[in-house]
Amino acid sequence: MTENEKQRILELRNSGLGYKAISNETGIAIGSVKSFLRRRNEEATRTVLLCKCCGLPLIQTKGHRQKKFCSNKCRMKWWKENKNLLKEDKMAIAICPTCGKEIKYYPSKNRKYCCWNCYIKSKKVVQDNE
């Protein structure tokens, strides 16, 4: 592998391409691309991921899903500002039994109440009736 090919592989990897795409682009075998990048410590050549909300660098834990936010505070702030990205067609609708408010939620979560206060109020009503 020539120095020009090595530089090209590093450029393509830094631009975000995977092993297969680099192999197709350069015409070098995928195994050669993998071993070259591993020998060159590919983690050091990757660009640093930044928090979607505040832009701080993220510390990734090896073997875990990649982080997109630096904290729960940033995650909640970003989703509040980007509610338009929610997939409305996948949302379920329910009515809160305490206050009658309409609730939209993802079906994987079995929601019954709109908030914690309504949940507590319903528990107090049950305890008072006993």
C-alpha positions in Angstrom: 0.0 0.0 0.0 1.5 3.3 -1.0 1.6 6.5 1.1 -1.0 8.2 -1.1 -3.4 5.2 -0.6 -2.9 5.4 3.2 -3.6 9.1 3.3 -6.7 8.6 1.1 -8.0 5.9 3.5 -7.5 8.2 6.5 -9.3 11.1 4.8 -12.2 8.8 3.9 -12.4 7.4 7.4 -12.3 10.9 8.9 -15.2 11.9 6.6 -17.3 9.2 8.2 -17.1 6.3 5.7 -17.0 2.7 6.9 -14.6 -0.1 5.9 -16.7 -1.3 3.0 -17.3 2.2 1.5 -13.6 2.9 1.8 -12.7 -0.4 0.1 -15.1 0.4 -2.8 -13.8 3.9 -3.1 -10.1 3.0 -3.2 -10.2 -0.4 -4.7 -8.2 -1.9 -1.8 -9.4 -5.1 -0.2 -11.7 -4.6 2.8 -9.4 -6.7 5.0 -6.4 -4.5 4.2 -8.4 -1.4 5.0 -9.5 -2.8 8.4 -6.0 -4.0 9.4 -4.4 -0.7 8.3 -6.9 1.4 10.4 -6.6 -0.9 13.4 -2.8 -0.7 13.3 -3.1 3.1 13.0 -5.4 3.2 16.0 -8.6 4.1 14.2 -10.2 5.6 17.2 -7.7 8.4 17.3 -8.4 9.2 13.6 -12.2 9.5 14.1 -13.8 12.9 14.6 -15.0 13.7 18.1 -18.8 13.5 18.5 -20.4 16.5 20.1 -23.6 16.9 22.2 -26.6 17.7 20.0 -27.8 20.4 22.4 -24.8 22.2 23.8 -21.9 21.1 21.6 -19.6 19.8 24.3 -17.5 16.8 23.4 -19.0 13.4 24.3 -17.1 10.7 26.2 -18.0 7.4 24.6 -17.9 4.1 26.5 -16.6 1.2 24.5 -19.1 -1.6 24.0 -22.1 0.7 24.6 -24.5 2.6 22.4 -23.1 5.9 21.2 -24.2 8.9 23.2 -25.9 11.8 21.5 -26.2 14.1 24.5 -23.9 14.9 27.4 -26.6 14.8 30.1 -30.3 14.2 30.6 -30.8 17.9 31.0 -29.4 18.5 27.5 -31.5 15.5 26.1 -34.8 16.9 27.6 -34.0 20.5 26.4 -33.2 19.3 22.9 -36.4 17.2 22.6 -38.6 20.1 24.0 -37.1 22.3 21.3 -37.5 19.7 18.5 -41.0 18.2 19.2 -41.6 18.3 15.4 -39.2 15.3 15.1 -41.6 13.1 17.1 -43.2 10.5 14.9 -46.9 11.5 15.3 -48.2 8.5 13.3 -46.8 6.1 15.8 -48.3 7.8 18.9 -51.2 6.4 20.9 -53.9 8.5 22.5 -55.5 8.1 25.9 -57.5 10.2 28.3 -56.3 10.8 31.8 -58.9 9.3 34.2 -58.2 12.0 36.9 -58.3 15.3 34.9 -59.7 14.2 31.5 -56.7 15.6 29.6 -55.8 13.9 26.3 -52.4 12.2 26.4 -50.2 11.3 23.4 -47.6 8.6 24.1 -45.5 5.9 22.4 -47.3 2.6 22.6 -44.4 0.8 24.2 -45.1 2.9 27.3 -48.4 2.0 29.0 -49.5 5.4 30.1 -52.7 6.0 32.0 -52.2 9.4 33.7 -51.0 12.7 32.1 -48.6 13.5 35.0 -47.4 12.4 38.4 -49.8 14.7 40.3 -52.9 13.0 38.6 -51.5 9.6 39.5 -51.1 10.7 43.2 -54.6 12.2 43.2 -56.1 9.0 42.0 -54.3 7.0 44.7 -55.5 9.4 47.4 -59.1 9.0 46.2 -58.8 5.2 46.4 -57.3 5.4 49.9 -60.0 7.8 51.1 -62.8 5.4 49.8 -61.4 2.5 51.8 
